[in-house]
Amino acid sequence: MFVNLITIYRRFFYRLARTQLGLVLVPIVLLIVIGTIGYAMLEGWSLFEALYVTIITITTIGYGDFSPETVGGRWFAIFFAMSAIGLASYAVSTLAAKVIEWEQNRVQRQVQEKRMRTIESLKDHVIICGASNIGRVAGLYFQRAKQDIIIVEADEDRLRRALLYLDVEYLRKKFSPYHDIANAVDVTEDEQLSLDKLAEKIDVPYLMVEPTEDSTLIAAGIGRAKGVVAALDSDERNLFTVVSARALSQRLDNVKLRIIALVHDDKNGTKLQVAGADQLVLPEKGSGLQIQTFMMNARLADFSLRTTIKGTAGYALQQLSDDPAASWQNDTIAELSAARDLVVLAVWRDGDYIYSPPHDTRLQTHDELIVFAPSQDLDLFSQFAKKNGKG
């Protein structure tokens, strides 16, 4: 039994000595032992008295009730005090730093656990893989549509920019100088917020990990998600994300998962579609069409901006599906338009569109409608535009 205890203590002190804290505590213990034995032998004090003097010397208290009387004791006290006080100061500062580190780690674990609980509660959300320019703008539009999202990005700077881009107050302060230079506002404080503070402020969770990994998508709740956006900085990484997302959606029985992939080089579009992407986004083609529209059809372009990007018109193109709670089955287009104050532009039925349907067309349960209707509320874009005097 005694041998086992010695073995246990030996292992404990061996492991302790290999830690940063042990590098401080072990010398302190040895110093106390040396001081106690030294004072006891040189001054003839009892072990308790010698220990008492050793402790008050190390802690620099020095009550004065005990002091060395012999020459040897005084020489020992000189060198012991010089060694002990320096080492004790170092030990205290190291211990304080360690306690602060433990507390920071505890708080960080609590924040991380809270974030993971938030992610676990998400359902029918969109996973944005990659905080590229396109990815963060997409996040802003999802937020505008009241769609739950989670941002997955391994690079901290990109992730921070994406989270800041979802903060309407930051956008207002950041971009107001473009409209009025006299109203320039310092945004340094906003940009120095921690990722967790930013995420809490805008109520959008994140994962700062590699988006292409299967484990990452599982942690992001792909089994419960509505869709995945692959908006990474290369077609290769987007391809890996699409392959993983499609395979996991089938394995986790989420076959309705919709995958949108950003394409940097249009020659890679086919590969992404074969891998499982439902829709491809080619920024160059969209930008080219926008330039042509602005040049050739200025009024149409302005109408499009007001109803989509700016969101200041109060009306927008929307997609509607039948609501079981208020079924429109057997209602006519005219009846629905009058009841909901909207214009039906097209009806999706049996795999094709009925464009500009006649007013007497009767709707069926599984119809999907493309309508021009009032927006539900003032979104981030319209708030920002109105604050800056833009229509």
MARPA-766334 format. One record per residue (C-alpha): x, y, z; residue number from 1; residue in one letter. Coordinates in steps of 0.25 Angstrom, whole numbers, plus 5000, padded with zeros to 4 digits. Each point is the difference from the previous one (the first is absolute). Layout:
c1,c2,c3,pos,code
X,Y,Z,NUM,A
...
***
This chain:
c1,c2,c3,pos,code
5000,5000,5000,1,M
5011,5010,5004,2,F
5008,4996,4987,3,V
4987,5003,4992,4,N
4999,5014,5006,5,L
5014,5003,4998,6,I
4998,4996,4985,7,T
4988,5008,4999,8,I
5006,5013,5006,9,Y
5012,4998,4991,10,R
4992,4999,4987,11,R
4992,5012,5005,12,F
5012,5009,5002,13,F
5007,4995,4988,14,Y
4988,5004,4991,15,R
4998,5013,5008,16,L
5015,5004,4998,17,A
4998,4999,4985,18,R
4989,5010,5000,19,T
5001,5015,5000,20,Q
4994,5001,5013,21,L
5009,4989,5005,22,G
5013,5007,4996,23,L
4996,5011,5010,24,V
4994,4992,5011,25,L
5011,4989,5001,26,V
5011,5010,5002,27,P
4991,5007,5011,28,I
4998,4988,5007,29,V
5015,4997,5000,30,L
5003,5014,5004,31,L
4991,4998,5012,32,I
5007,4987,5004,33,V
5014,5006,4998,34,I
4996,5012,5009,35,G
4994,4992,5011,36,T
5011,4990,5001,37,I
5011,5011,4999,38,G
4994,5009,5010,39,Y
4997,4988,5010,40,A
5015,4996,4998,41,M
5007,5013,5001,42,L
4991,5007,5011,43,E
4996,4988,5008,44,G
4985,5003,4998,45,W
4989,4989,4999,46,S
4995,4996,4987,47,L
4987,5008,5002,48,F
5008,5013,5003,49,E
5009,4998,4989,50,A
4988,4998,4990,51,L
4993,5012,5006,52,Y
5013,5009,4997,53,V
5001,4994,4986,54,T
4986,5003,4997,55,I
5000,5014,5005,56,I
5014,5002,4992,57,T
4994,4995,4987,58,I
4987,5008,5001,59,T
5009,5013,5005,60,T
4991,5002,5012,61,I
5011,5000,5010,62,G
4993,5001,5014,63,Y
5014,5002,5007,64,G
4996,4990,5011,65,D
5011,4990,4995,66,F
5013,5004,4994,67,S
5013,4993,4998,68,P
5010,5002,5011,69,E
5012,4992,4995,70,T
5010,5005,4989,71,V
4997,4987,4992,72,G
4985,5002,5001,73,G
5001,5015,4996,74,R
5008,4996,4988,75,W
4990,4989,4997,76,F
4989,5011,5001,77,A
5006,5009,4991,78,I
5001,4991,4988,79,F
4987,4992,5003,80,F
4992,5013,5000,81,A
5006,5005,4987,82,M
4997,4987,4994,83,S
4986,4998,5006,84,A
4994,5013,4998,85,I
5003,5000,4985,86,G
4995,4986,4998,87,L
4988,5003,5009,88,A
4997,5012,4991,89,S
5001,4992,4988,90,Y
4992,4989,5005,91,A
4988,5010,5004,92,V
5000,5007,4987,93,S
5000,4986,4992,94,T
4989,4995,5009,95,L
4992,5012,4998,96,A
5002,4999,4985,97,A
4996,4985,5000,98,K
4987,5004,5008,99,V
4996,5010,4990,100,I
5003,4991,4989,101,E
4991,4989,5007,102,W
4989,5010,5001,103,E
5001,5005,4986,104,Q
5000,4985,4995,105,N
4987,4998,5009,106,R
4993,5012,4994,107,V
5004,4996,4986,108,Q
4995,4986,5003,109,R
4987,5005,5005,110,Q
4998,5009,4988,111,V
5004,4989,4990,112,Q
4990,4991,5007,113,E
4989,5010,4999,114,K
5003,5002,4985,115,R
5000,4985,4997,116,M
4986,4999,5007,117,R
4995,5011,4991,118,T
5005,4993,4988,119,I
4994,4987,5005,120,E
4986,5007,5001,121,S
5001,5005,4986,122,L
4990,4994,4990,123,K
4997,5003,4985,124,D
5013,5009,5000,125,H
5010,5003,4990,126,V
5014,4997,5001,127,I
5009,5010,4994,128,I
5014,4993,4997,129,C
5010,5011,4998,130,G
5000,5015,5003,131,A
5004,5005,4987,132,S
4994,5013,4994,133,N
4989,4992,4994,134,I
4998,4992,5012,135,G
4999,5012,5010,136,R
4990,5007,4990,137,V
4992,4988,4999,138,A
4999,4999,5015,139,G
4995,5014,5001,140,L
4989,4997,4990,141,Y
4996,4987,5008,142,F
5000,5009,5013,143,Q
4991,5010,4992,144,R
4990,4988,4997,145,A
5000,4996,5015,146,K
5007,4987,4996,147,Q
5008,4993,5011,148,D
5015,4998,4996,149,I
5013,4996,5005,150,I
5013,5004,4994,151,I
5012,4991,4999,152,V
5014,5005,4997,153,E
5014,4996,5005,154,A
5006,5014,4998,155,D
4997,5009,5012,156,E
5002,5013,4992,157,D
4990,4996,4989,158,R
4990,4995,5011,159,L
5001,5013,5007,160,R
4997,5008,4988,161,R
4988,4991,4997,162,A
4994,5002,5014,163,L
5002,5015,4999,164,L
4993,5000,4987,165,Y
4988,4995,5006,166,L
5000,5011,5011,167,D
4991,5011,4994,168,V
5005,5010,5010,169,E
5014,4998,4996,170,Y
4996,5001,4985,171,L
4994,5013,5003,172,R
5012,5006,5007,173,K
5010,4993,4990,174,K
4993,5005,4987,175,F
4994,5013,5004,176,S
5012,5008,4996,177,P
4997,4996,4986,178,Y
4988,5008,5000,179,H
5004,5011,5010,180,D
5015,5001,5003,181,I
4997,5009,5012,182,A
4992,4989,5007,183,N
5012,4991,5000,184,A
5000,4991,5012,185,V
5011,4992,5007,186,D
4997,4985,4999,187,V
5013,4995,5007,188,T
4993,4996,5012,189,E
4990,4991,4992,190,D
5011,4994,4992,191,E
5008,4996,5013,192,Q
4988,4992,5006,193,L
5003,4986,5002,194,S
4993,4990,4990,195,L
4991,4995,5011,196,D
4996,5014,5004,197,K
4997,5003,4985,198,L
4992,4987,4998,199,A
4992,5003,5013,200,E
4997,5014,4995,201,K
4995,4996,4986,202,I
4994,4986,5005,203,D
5007,4992,4990,204,V
5009,4988,5004,205,P
5013,4996,4994,206,Y
5010,4989,4999,207,L
5015,5004,4998,208,M
5004,4987,4994,209,V
5003,4994,4986,210,E
4987,5000,4992,211,P
5003,4989,4991,212,T
5001,4989,5011,213,E
4989,4990,5003,214,D
5001,5002,5015,215,S
4998,5015,4998,216,T
4987,4999,4992,217,L
4995,4990,5010,218,I
5003,5010,5011,219,A
4993,5011,4992,220,A
4987,4991,5000,221,G
5000,4996,4986,222,I
4990,4989,5003,223,G
4990,5011,5004,224,R
5004,5010,4990,225,A
4992,5006,4989,226,K
5012,5003,4991,227,G
5015,5001,4999,228,V
5007,5012,4993,229,V
5014,4996,4995,230,A
5006,5014,4998,231,A
5015,4997,5003,232,L
5011,5007,4992,233,D
5003,4989,4990,234,S
4992,4990,4992,235,D
5008,4988,5006,236,E
4996,5003,5014,237,R
4985,5003,4996,238,N
5001,4986,4993,239,L
5004,4993,5012,240,F
4989,5008,5008,241,T
4989,4996,4990,242,V
5005,4985,5000,243,V
5000,4999,5015,244,S
4987,5008,5002,245,A
4992,4991,4989,246,R
5006,4987,5006,247,A
4996,5004,5015,248,L
4986,5005,4996,249,S
4998,4986,4994,250,Q
5006,4993,5012,251,R
4992,5008,5010,252,L
4987,4999,4992,253,D
4999,5015,4997,254,N
4998,4997,4985,255,V
4993,5014,4998,256,K
5013,5007,5003,257,L
5003,5011,4990,258,R
5014,5003,4996,259,I
5004,5013,4993,260,I
5015,5001,4995,261,A
5008,5012,4996,262,L
5008,4998,4987,263,V
5013,5008,4998,264,H
5003,4993,4986,265,D
4988,4996,4992,266,D
5007,4988,4995,267,K
4999,4994,5013,268,N
4985,5002,5001,269,G
4996,4986,4994,270,T
5009,4993,5011,271,K
4993,5007,5011,272,L
4986,4996,4994,273,Q
5004,4986,4999,274,V
5006,5000,5015,275,A
4986,5004,5004,276,G
4998,5015,4999,277,A
4985,5004,4997,278,D
5004,5014,4995,279,Q
5013,5007,4996,280,L
5003,5015,5002,281,V
5009,5006,4990,282,L
5003,5015,5004,283,P
5006,5004,4987,284,E
4987,4997,4992,285,K
4991,5007,5010,286,G
5009,5012,5001,287,S
5000,5000,4984,288,G
4985,5000,5000,289,L
4999,5011,5010,290,Q
5009,5009,4992,291,I
4992,4997,4987,292,Q
4987,5003,5007,293,T
5005,5013,5006,294,F
5005,5005,4987,295,M
4988,4995,4991,296,M
4989,5001,5010,297,N
5002,5010,5010,298,A
4986,5000,5006,299,R
4999,4985,5001,300,L
5014,5000,5007,301,A
4995,5010,5010,302,D
4987,4993,5002,303,F
5008,4987,5003,304,S
5009,5007,5009,305,L
4989,5006,5008,306,R
4992,4987,5002,307,T
5012,4990,5002,308,T
5014,5005,5004,309,I
4995,5013,5007,310,K
4987,4995,5005,311,G
4994,5014,5001,312,T
4988,4999,4990,313,A
4991,4993,5011,314,G
4997,4989,4989,315,Y
5009,4988,4996,316,A
4999,4988,4991,317,L
4997,4988,5009,318,Q
4997,4985,4999,319,Q
4988,4995,5007,320,L
4995,4986,5003,321,S
4986,4996,5004,322,D
4998,5002,5015,323,D
4992,4988,5006,324,P
4995,5009,5011,325,A
4993,5009,4990,326,A
4999,4991,4987,327,S
4999,5007,4987,328,W
4995,4988,4993,329,Q
4989,5003,4990,330,N
5002,5015,5002,331,D
5002,5008,4987,332,T
5012,5009,4997,333,I
4991,5012,5001,334,A
4995,4996,5014,335,E
5014,4997,5005,336,L
5005,5013,4995,337,S
4989,5008,5006,338,A
5001,4993,5014,339,A
5015,5001,5001,340,R
5003,5013,4992,341,D
5009,4994,4990,342,L
5003,4998,4985,343,V
5002,4985,4995,344,V
5010,5000,4990,345,L
5001,4985,4998,346,A
4995,4987,5005,347,V
5010,4987,5001,348,W
4991,4988,4997,349,R
5004,4986,4995,350,D
5014,5004,4998,351,G
4998,5012,4992,352,D
4996,5015,5001,353,Y
4987,5006,4996,354,I
5004,5014,4997,355,Y
4991,5012,5002,356,S
4988,4990,5004,357,P
4986,5005,4997,358,P
4992,5006,5012,359,H
4990,4988,5000,360,D
5011,4989,5001,361,T
4997,4992,5012,362,R
5011,4996,5009,363,L
5004,4986,5005,364,Q
5006,4996,5013,365,T
5014,4997,4994,366,H
5001,5012,4992,367,D
5012,5010,5003,368,E
4998,5014,4996,369,L
5009,5011,4996,370,I
4994,5013,5005,371,V
5003,5015,5001,372,F
4995,5003,5014,373,A
5002,5010,5012,374,P
5013,4997,5008,375,S
4997,4995,5014,376,Q
5008,5011,5007,377,D
5011,5010,4998,378,L
5013,4991,4999,379,D
5014,5004,5003,380,L
5002,5006,4986,381,F
4988,5009,5001,382,S
5004,5004,5014,383,Q
5014,5003,4995,384,F
4996,5008,4988,385,A
4989,5008,5007,386,K
5010,5004,5011,387,K
5010,5005,4989,388,N
4989,5008,4992,389,G
5000,4990,4988,390,K
4987,4995,4993,391,G
***
